[in-house]
C-alpha cells in the first residue's frame, strides 16, 4: 500500500475523469491520496472532493503563489476549516522566490507564519513549499520552532542539503516527488539517502512533475508507485518494504488520517 501524500485533484486536468484517476491509483497500489489546498477560499472544493471519495483527504491553506490573493487570512479562519473531518493538514504554505511577479517576500512570510501558528494550534502537520528560498526558510523555521513546537513536511523536496538537514533536526519529514527519478537528479538522490528512513514520504505533486518513465505527461497519483520504486532502488530497499515504511510514516505524521 502506498500513499500519495501531495497532489492537486481539484485542478482542471482531473475535472472530467477523477473517478478513473482514483481507480488507476488503487490499481497501482496507491490506496490513499491527499489533495492539497492552494487557496483557503477554495475550502469547499477540497471538502467536496474528500467527502465524495473515501480514498481522498485534504488540507487547508494558501500556496505562496497565492499569498498576494489571500494576504490577510487570519490564523483563526485557517483553524476553523480544520474542523472538517477529512481535513488532515495545514498548507501548502511557505516561500517561493522563483518568479519575479510573486507576492512580496514580506507578504509571503506573514502568510506563512500564520499557517505555522495554525499548525501549532491544531497539532496538524504543516505542508511546506520552499523554492529558491533556502536561507529565508531556515531562518523562519528555526525562529518559529523556538516559539513553540509544530510538525511539518518539506514537500516535493528540491532544495539544498542544508535545508533537508535543518528539517530533520526540527523533527520534520521530507517528501520526494518525481524529480528524484530524473536522470540528472544525482544531488537530490544523495539527499534522499541522508534522510532518516522514518522521515521519508513520497508524493506526485500531480498534475506536475511526472516521474520517469512518464515524464512529459500529466502526472497522477498512480505514478506514486514509479517514484517509490526509484527511491527504493536509491536506498537499496525492497519495494514492498519501502512502501510499508512510507505509508507508516504518513500515518504517523498525518495522524488524523490514521483513525
N, C-alpha and C positions, 0 to 999 in steps of 0.2 A: 504494500500500500504506500502510495506517495501523496504528498500534499503540495499543491501549487500555492505557495504562501503569498503570492502577489501577482494579480492580473487585473485587467480592466474590462470586465464583461459588459459594462454599460456603454462601451464605445460603439460607434456605428458599425464597425467591422463585424459585430456579432448580432446586430439587431434582428436580422431575419432568420438566423439559424442557431440560436442559442441552445435549444434542446439537442440538436445534433452535436454541437460543440461539447456539451456536457456528456453526451453519450460516448463520444470519441475519447474523452478524458478518462471515463470509467473503464472503457475497453483497454486503455493503455495502462491501467492500474493507478490512475490518479483519482482517488475517491473523494477528495475534498479540495476546494479552491476558495481563495479569499479575493473578492472583488474590492479593490482599493479606492477609497474616496479621493477625489481631486478638488472637490468644492463642497463645503458644508451646505450650500444652497441646494445641492442635489441629494440631500439625505433620503428623501422619499424614494428616489430612483433606486438607491442601493438597498433600502429596506424591502422594496417590492421584489427585487431580484432574489434576495436571500429568503424571502418568505415563499417564493414560488418554487424554489429548488433546494431540497434538503442538503445537497452537496455544497451549496454556496453559503459562505459567511461574508460579512462586510466590515469595513472600518468607517471612521468619520474624520474628516479633516480637510485642510486646504494645502494643495500642492504649492511649492514655492513659485511655480509659474503663474499661479492664480492669486498670489499674495496681493497683487495690485487691485484685483477684483474684490477680494474679501480682506481688506486690511484691518478691519476693526471688529471681527467676530470675537466676542468675549469668551473667555475660558468656560464660563457657566453654560453658554449655549452649546459648546462642543460636548461638555459633560452630559448635558440633558439628552443628547442624541444617543449616548452610550447605554441608556436605559432600555433601548430596544434589545430584545433577547438574542438577536442574530448579529449584533454589533460587538466585535471582539477586540478592537484595537483603535488606536488614535493615529490619524495621518492618512496619506503620507504627507509629511511636512518636513521642512528643512531649508537648505540653502542651495541655490543654483545660479552661479555667476557666469554661466557659459554664454548666454545671449546678451547682446548689447541692449535689447529692448525689455529686459527683465525688470521687475519691480526693484526700486532702490534697495540697497543692501540693508539699510536701517529698517525698512518696512518688512523685508523677509525675516530679519532677526526678530522683530517684535512679534510677528505672527508665529514664528517657530517657538519662541519662548512660551507663548500661550498654550501651544499644543503640549509642550513639556509639562506645564502646570496641570493640564488636563490628564495626562498620563500619570502624573504623581498622585493626583486626587483620586482617580478611579482605580488605580492599580492595574490598568490595562496597558499592554505594550505599545510603545510609540514606534511607528514605521518611519524611518529616517531616510530622506532623499538628500544626497550630497553630491554635487557636481562642481568641479573646479573651485572648491571652497574648503580644502582640507584644513588649513590652519585656522580659519574662522570657525569651522565646525568643531574642531578640537577644543578651542577656547570656550565656546558656548557650552559644550557638553560637560567639560570639567567644572566650569563655574556652576552650572545648574545642578550637577550631582552633589556639589558641596552644600547646596541649599536644601537638599532632600532627595532620597533615592527614588529612582524610577527605572523601569525596564524598557528595552528597546531592541530593534533590529536595524542594522545598517543594510538597507535593501539594495538589490542589484549592484553589488559592490564592484566599483571600478576605480576606486581612489588608490592612494598610495599605501604602502605597507604600514606607515606610521599611524594612519587613521584606523586601520584594522587593529593594530596593537592597542591603541587607546580604547577602542570599543570593547575589546576583550577584557582589558584591565577594569573597565567600568561595569563589566558583567553582561554586556550586550551579546546578541547573536549577530552573525554575519551571513547574509544571504547572497547566493550566486545565481546569476541568470545565464542565458545562452551565450553571453560574451565569453564565458570561461571556456567554451568549446571552440572558439575561433582560433585559427592556426597561429596567429601572431600573439595570442594572449599568454605568452610564457610567464611574464611577471605576475599576472593575475593567478595563474595556476600555482605559482610559488607561494603567493599569499594564502591561497586556499589550503595549501599543505601546512601553513603555520598556524591556522586557526584550530583551537582545540575541537575535537570531534563533537563534543556535546554543545558546541555553539554554532554548528553549521545548519543552514537552511537552504532550500532550493526553491526556485521560482522561475516563472516565464517572463514577467512584466508584459504579457500579451496585451495588445497585439504587436508589440515591438520586439526586436532582438531575437528573432527565431534562431535556435541553435543549429549547428551542423547536425544532420545533413539537410535541414530545411531552410537554410539561410536565404534570405530574399523573399520568403513567403510571409503571409500573415501568421504571426505566432499565435498559438492557442494552448490551453492547459495540457492537452495530451502530450505536448512536446516537453513537458517537465521530465518525462522519462528519459529523453535523449540527453538533457543536461545532467540528470542524475547519473546516467551511465558513464558519461565523460568524467564527472567528478569522482565517481567510484574508482575509475581507472587511474585518475591522477593520484588518488590517495591510496592506491593499491588495496582496495577493499572489494569484497564481494558485493555485487549489485544489490542483492536482497538484504544484506547486512546494512548497506548504506541507506537503502530505502527505509528500513525499520528505524535506523538511527535518526534520520532527519524528520521522520514522522513523529517520533517520540520527542525530539527537540521542539518541534512545532507545538505539540500539545502542552508541553511544559511552559513554553513562553506564552502562547495564546490559550491560557488556561480556561477561559470561558467556553472555548470550543470543545474542551475535553469532557464536559459534563454530559 
